[in-house]
Amino acid sequence: MTRVALYLQDAHTIRDGMDFAAYAERRGFDAVWQAESRLVREATVPLAAYAAVTERIKVGSGVSDIWSRNPARLAATFSTLDDLAPGRVTLGLGAWWDPLAAKVGIHRARPLTVMREVVTAVRALLANETVTMHGEWVHLDGVELDYVYQERRPKAVPIYVGATGMKMMELAGEIADGVVLNYLVSPDYNERALEHLAAGVERGGRRLDDLDRPQLVVCSVHDDERAALDAARLMVTQYLGQQPHIMAASGVPSSLLDAVGEVLTWPATHEQVAEAARLVPDEIVRMLTASGTPDQARARVGDYMDHGCTCPILYPLGDVRAMIDAFAGWERLPGGQN
């Protein structure tokens, strides 16, 4: 069976998310990832809730930022999650984004250096090492996870890097256990990402096949293709305004990016997004998402897998259980057949 995972943000209550996680586990999903990109819902509380109502499915942060938690506290937090769900926890880290980071007083200087330092320190702490590091961002002096009442042991928490830019791709390939590829990009975008990931894994003395490459994929499933496309259009429109450089790299025409940018402010209102959505044609929605009937959605997710994704992390728009059902037991056959 093909590995598939579920992605949850803040569109549902945590208790609904717990039900979705348990349902995804029953339907054979590999993992559930919790978003933490905006100042709405942090990841670790819902991850603990999902882990508490499941037995097998993995849980991961998709992704936690590297700036707002001290790396020692970050390691302690994910060590604690491993206490709850041993061997099922994944720490996903990302470099966050502006203007949000700047608005809360974080100056994202040298994110590649900071990511390397944080990954190095957190991995060593989780491995039950005593860490001294005096870097540009990380400053630890003889620090270890201070187990007193529990067994002192390494915690098997893999570290994944959420990467969008090509320099971060290379770093992820070099130092991470896996890379979380972004959503709302085209499968063709992945080709360039794979080139840079390959360069990174070579520097790290590994092969590309050694690097897990799950990818966020916006997935709008409905028996009516038109309803599925319309459900995804608003989200695509908002992203066209927020991340135009990524959209350009995915092949979105500059004329469309300019037109959408003239309508949207930061942060954009719902009314502005709805107005700009009228400018976004169906082919752009199809290019950036897996939207349509169940067969169409599976085929589009398969396109991402043909372009390097090892496990689609499906971001559901609409009926979550219907989307889970559409991919439950899915077998991606050789040659791209669904």
C-alpha positions as CSV (number, residue, x, y, z in Angstrom):
1,M,0.0,0.0,0.0
2,T,1.2,3.5,-0.9
3,R,2.2,5.6,2.1
4,V,-0.2,8.6,2.6
5,A,-0.5,11.0,5.5
6,L,-3.0,13.5,6.8
7,Y,-2.3,17.3,7.3
8,L,-4.3,19.3,9.8
9,Q,-4.2,23.1,10.4
10,D,-6.8,24.9,12.5
11,A,-9.9,24.5,10.4
12,H,-11.3,21.9,12.8
13,T,-11.5,21.6,16.6
14,I,-8.7,19.6,18.2
15,R,-11.3,17.0,19.3
16,D,-12.4,16.7,15.6
17,G,-8.7,16.4,14.7
18,M,-8.4,13.5,17.3
19,D,-11.3,11.8,15.5
20,F,-9.7,12.3,12.1
21,A,-6.4,11.0,13.3
22,A,-8.0,7.9,14.7
23,Y,-10.0,7.4,11.5
24,A,-6.9,7.9,9.4
25,E,-5.2,5.2,11.4
26,R,-8.0,2.8,11.0
27,R,-7.9,3.5,7.2
28,G,-4.2,2.7,7.0
29,F,-2.7,6.2,6.8
30,D,1.0,6.4,7.7
31,A,1.1,9.7,9.6
32,V,-0.8,12.8,10.7
33,W,1.1,16.1,10.6
34,Q,0.0,19.3,12.5
35,A,0.7,22.7,11.0
36,E,2.3,25.5,13.0
37,S,3.0,28.1,10.4
38,R,0.7,30.9,11.6
39,L,0.0,32.3,15.0
40,V,-3.2,30.3,15.4
41,R,-2.5,26.8,16.7
42,E,0.9,25.5,17.8
43,A,1.7,21.9,17.0
44,T,2.6,20.0,20.1
45,V,-0.7,20.1,22.0
46,P,-2.7,18.6,19.2
47,L,0.1,16.1,18.4
48,A,-0.2,14.8,22.0
49,A,-3.9,14.6,21.6
50,Y,-3.6,12.7,18.3
51,A,-1.0,10.3,19.8
52,A,-3.2,9.6,22.9
53,V,-6.1,8.3,20.8
54,T,-4.0,6.2,18.4
55,E,-1.6,3.3,18.6
56,R,0.3,3.0,15.3
57,I,0.1,6.2,13.2
58,K,3.0,8.6,13.3
59,V,2.6,12.2,14.4
60,G,4.7,15.1,13.3
61,S,5.0,18.9,13.4
62,G,4.7,20.4,9.9
63,V,6.6,22.5,10.7
64,S,7.7,24.2,14.0
65,D,9.8,27.3,13.6
66,I,13.5,27.3,14.7
67,W,13.4,30.8,16.3
68,S,10.8,30.9,19.1
69,R,11.8,27.9,21.2
70,N,15.2,27.4,22.8
71,P,16.7,24.2,21.2
72,A,17.0,22.6,24.7
73,R,13.3,23.2,25.3
74,L,12.5,22.0,21.8
75,A,14.4,18.8,22.5
76,A,12.7,18.3,25.9
77,T,9.3,18.9,24.3
78,F,9.7,16.3,21.6
79,S,11.3,13.9,24.1
80,T,8.1,14.2,26.1
81,L,6.0,13.5,23.1
82,D,8.1,10.4,22.5
83,D,7.3,9.3,26.1
84,L,3.7,9.3,25.1
85,A,4.1,7.7,21.7
86,P,7.5,6.0,21.5
87,G,8.9,5.7,18.0
88,R,6.0,7.5,16.5
89,V,7.1,11.2,16.8
90,T,8.7,13.3,14.0
91,L,10.1,16.8,14.6
92,G,9.6,19.0,11.5
93,L,11.4,22.3,11.6
94,G,11.1,25.3,9.4
95,A,12.7,28.8,9.0
96,W,9.2,30.5,9.2
97,W,8.5,33.5,7.0
98,D,8.1,37.3,7.0
99,P,6.4,39.6,7.6
100,L,4.9,37.4,10.3
101,A,8.3,36.7,12.0
102,A,9.2,40.4,11.9
103,K,5.9,41.4,13.4
104,V,6.7,39.4,16.6
105,G,10.2,40.7,16.9
106,I,12.2,37.9,15.2
107,H,14.9,38.9,12.8
108,R,15.4,36.0,10.5
109,A,19.1,36.6,9.9
110,R,21.1,33.7,8.4
111,P,18.4,31.1,8.5
112,L,20.6,28.4,7.0
113,T,23.2,28.8,9.8
114,V,20.5,28.8,12.5
115,M,18.8,25.7,11.0
116,R,22.1,23.8,11.0
117,E,22.8,24.8,14.6
118,V,19.3,24.0,15.9
119,V,19.2,20.6,14.1
120,T,22.7,19.7,15.4
121,A,21.9,20.7,19.0
122,V,18.5,19.1,19.2
123,R,19.6,15.9,17.6
124,A,22.5,15.6,20.1
125,L,20.2,16.3,23.0
126,L,17.7,13.7,21.9
127,A,20.6,11.2,21.5
128,N,21.2,11.6,25.2
129,E,24.4,13.6,24.7
130,T,25.7,16.5,26.8
131,V,25.9,19.5,24.5
132,T,28.2,22.5,24.6
133,M,27.7,24.8,21.6
134,H,28.6,28.5,21.2
135,G,27.2,29.3,17.7
136,E,25.7,32.4,16.2
137,W,22.2,31.4,17.5
138,V,22.5,28.4,19.8
139,H,24.4,28.8,23.1
140,L,24.4,25.7,25.3
141,D,26.9,25.1,28.1
142,G,27.1,21.5,29.2
143,V,23.3,20.9,28.6
144,E,21.6,17.5,28.6
145,L,18.1,16.3,29.0
146,D,17.8,16.0,32.7
147,Y,16.1,12.6,33.2
148,V,15.7,11.8,36.9
149,Y,12.8,9.4,37.2
150,Q,12.7,7.8,33.8
151,E,15.1,5.6,31.9
152,R,18.0,7.6,30.4
153,R,18.0,6.6,26.8
154,P,18.2,8.1,23.3
155,K,14.9,9.1,21.9
156,A,14.2,8.0,18.3
157,V,12.8,11.3,17.0
158,P,13.7,11.9,13.4
159,I,14.2,15.5,12.4
160,Y,12.8,16.7,9.1
161,V,13.4,20.2,7.5
162,G,10.6,22.0,5.8
163,A,12.2,23.5,2.7
164,T,11.0,25.8,-0.1
165,G,14.1,27.7,-1.2
166,M,16.9,25.7,-3.0
167,K,19.6,26.6,-0.5
168,M,17.5,25.1,2.3
169,M,16.8,22.1,0.1
170,E,20.6,21.5,-0.1
171,L,20.9,21.9,3.7
172,A,18.0,19.5,4.3
173,G,19.7,16.9,2.1
174,E,22.9,17.3,4.0
175,I,21.8,17.2,7.6
176,A,18.1,16.1,8.0
177,D,16.5,12.7,8.2
178,G,13.9,13.9,5.8
179,V,12.6,17.0,4.0
180,V,9.0,18.2,4.0
181,L,8.3,19.6,0.5
182,N,5.9,22.5,0.3
183,Y,2.4,22.6,-1.0
184,L,0.8,24.7,-3.7
185,V,3.8,24.1,-6.0
186,S,3.6,22.2,-9.3
187,P,5.1,18.8,-9.7
188,D,7.6,20.3,-12.1
189,Y,8.9,22.5,-9.3
190,N,10.0,19.3,-7.6
191,E,12.5,18.6,-10.3
192,R,14.6,21.5,-9.4
193,A,14.2,20.7,-5.7
194,L,15.4,17.1,-6.3
195,E,18.6,18.4,-8.0
196,H,19.4,20.5,-4.9
197,L,18.5,17.8,-2.5
198,A,20.8,15.4,-4.4
199,A,23.6,17.9,-4.0
200,G,23.0,18.1,-0.3
201,V,22.9,14.4,0.3
202,E,26.1,14.0,-1.6
203,R,27.8,16.4,0.7
204,G,26.4,14.4,3.6
205,G,27.8,11.2,2.3
206,R,24.4,9.7,1.5
207,R,22.2,8.8,-1.5
208,L,19.0,10.6,-2.4
209,D,17.1,7.4,-1.7
210,D,18.3,7.7,1.9
211,L,16.2,10.9,2.4
212,D,12.5,10.7,3.0
213,R,10.6,13.3,1.0
214,P,7.0,13.7,2.2
215,Q,5.2,16.5,0.5
216,L,2.2,18.7,1.5
217,V,-0.5,18.5,-1.2
218,V,-3.7,20.5,-1.1
219,C,-6.4,18.0,-1.8
220,S,-10.0,18.9,-2.6
221,V,-12.1,15.9,-3.3
222,H,-15.7,15.9,-4.5
223,D,-17.8,13.9,-6.8
224,D,-18.5,17.1,-8.7
225,E,-15.2,18.4,-10.2
226,R,-16.5,22.0,-10.3
227,A,-17.2,22.0,-6.6
228,A,-13.8,20.6,-5.8
229,L,-12.0,23.2,-8.0
230,D,-14.0,26.0,-6.4
231,A,-13.2,24.8,-2.9
232,A,-9.5,25.0,-3.7
233,R,-9.5,28.3,-5.6
234,L,-9.7,30.6,-2.6
235,M,-6.7,29.0,-1.0
236,V,-4.7,29.1,-4.3
237,T,-5.6,32.8,-4.7
238,Q,-4.4,33.7,-1.2
239,Y,-1.1,31.9,-1.8
240,L,-0.6,33.6,-5.1
241,G,-0.6,36.9,-3.2
242,Q,1.5,35.7,-0.2
243,Q,4.2,33.7,-2.0
244,P,4.5,35.0,-5.6
245,H,8.1,33.9,-5.9
246,I,7.1,30.3,-5.3
247,M,4.2,30.6,-7.6
248,A,6.5,32.0,-10.3
249,A,8.9,29.1,-9.8
250,S,6.0,26.7,-10.3
251,G,5.1,28.3,-13.7
252,V,2.3,30.7,-12.8
253,P,2.3,33.5,-15.4
254,S,3.6,36.8,-14.1
255,S,0.6,38.6,-15.5
256,L,-1.7,36.6,-13.2
257,L,0.6,37.2,-10.2
258,D,0.5,40.9,-10.9
259,A,-3.3,41.0,-11.3
260,V,-3.8,39.2,-8.1
261,G,-1.3,41.4,-6.3
262,E,-3.2,44.5,-7.3
263,V,-6.3,43.2,-5.4
264,L,-4.7,41.7,-2.3
265,T,-3.2,43.6,0.6
266,W,-1.3,42.1,3.6
267,P,-3.0,40.6,5.4
268,A,-5.7,40.1,2.8
269,T,-9.3,40.2,3.7
270,H,-11.8,37.5,2.8
271,E,-13.5,39.9,0.5
272,Q,-10.3,40.7,-1.4
273,V,-9.4,37.0,-1.7
274,A,-12.9,36.3,-3.1
275,E,-12.6,39.1,-5.6
276,A,-9.1,38.0,-6.7
277,A,-10.2,34.4,-7.0
278,R,-12.3,35.3,-10.0
279,L,-9.1,36.0,-11.9
280,V,-7.7,32.5,-11.2
281,P,-8.5,30.0,-14.0
282,D,-9.2,26.3,-13.4
283,E,-5.9,25.2,-15.0
284,I,-3.9,27.1,-12.3
285,V,-5.9,25.4,-9.6
286,R,-5.3,22.0,-11.2
287,M,-1.6,22.8,-11.6
288,L,-1.0,23.6,-7.9
289,T,-3.4,21.2,-6.1
290,A,-4.9,17.7,-6.3
291,S,-8.5,18.8,-6.9
292,G,-11.4,17.0,-8.6
293,T,-13.2,13.7,-8.3
294,P,-11.5,10.9,-6.3
295,D,-10.0,9.5,-9.5
296,Q,-8.7,12.9,-10.6
297,A,-7.3,13.7,-7.1
298,R,-5.5,10.3,-6.9
299,A,-4.0,10.8,-10.4
300,R,-2.8,14.3,-9.5
301,V,-1.2,13.1,-6.2
302,G,0.5,10.4,-8.3
303,D,2.0,13.2,-10.4
304,Y,3.8,14.5,-7.3
305,M,5.0,11.0,-6.5
306,D,6.3,10.7,-10.0
307,H,8.3,13.8,-9.3
308,G,10.1,12.8,-6.1
309,C,7.5,12.8,-3.3
310,T,7.8,9.7,-1.2
311,C,4.7,10.2,0.9
312,P,1.9,12.7,0.1
313,I,0.7,14.7,3.2
314,L,-2.8,15.4,2.2
315,Y,-4.3,18.8,3.2
316,P,-8.0,18.3,3.0
317,L,-10.4,20.9,1.8
318,G,-14.0,19.9,2.5
319,D,-15.0,16.5,3.8
320,V,-12.0,15.1,5.7
321,R,-13.3,11.6,6.0
322,A,-14.3,11.5,2.3
323,M,-10.7,12.5,1.4
324,I,-9.3,9.8,3.7
325,D,-11.6,7.3,2.1
326,A,-10.5,8.3,-1.3
327,F,-6.9,7.4,-0.5
328,A,-7.4,4.5,2.0
329,G,-5.8,1.4,0.6
330,W,-4.5,3.2,-2.4
331,E,-1.9,1.3,-4.3
332,R,0.3,3.5,-6.6
333,L,1.2,0.9,-9.3
334,P,4.4,1.0,-11.3
335,G,4.2,3.2,-14.4
336,G,2.0,5.7,-12.7
337,Q,-1.2,3.8,-12.8
338,N,-3.7,4.4,-9.9
